[in-house]
Amino acid sequence: MARYKKAVSTAICLQLTLVAWYLPYGVASASVTSGGGSLSVSCAWIYATTLVLSNSSVNPILHRWKLGEVSQTVKNTSG
């Protein structure tokens, strides 16, 4: 049961990380499409887009780190 709890908490952690990366982009995109053409909205959209694109390079590191913990726990539990 403990290893399943660890796996679920890892999955939730990774999902929350994805939400943290994509939520600013969603908000900025909604602001841009609703007619917000100001400089601050454009800058926010550029920064949010950069954050989304940086997710591609950080995501494998997060997965290796978190899933490495889970696989080590499974190895320790099973023998």
Residue, then its C-alpha position, 0 to 999 in steps of 0.5 A: m500500500a505504501r508504494y502505491k501511495k508514493a506512486v500516486s503522490t508522484a503522479i499528482c506532483l507531476q500533474l501539478t507541475l504541468v498545471a503550473w507550467y501551462l496555466p500562465y499560458g492559458v491565462a495570457s492566451a485568453s487575455v490576448t484573444s479577448g482583445g488585450g493588445s497592451l504591451s504588458v499583455s504581450c509581454a506576459w504572453i511572451y513570458a508564458t510561451t517561454l515557460v511552456l517551451s522550457n517545460s520540454s527541457v525540464n520535464p524529462i529531468l522531473h520525470r527521471w527524478k520522481l520516477g527514479e524515487v518510485s523505482q528505487t522504492v519498488k526495488n527496496t520493497s520487493g527484495 
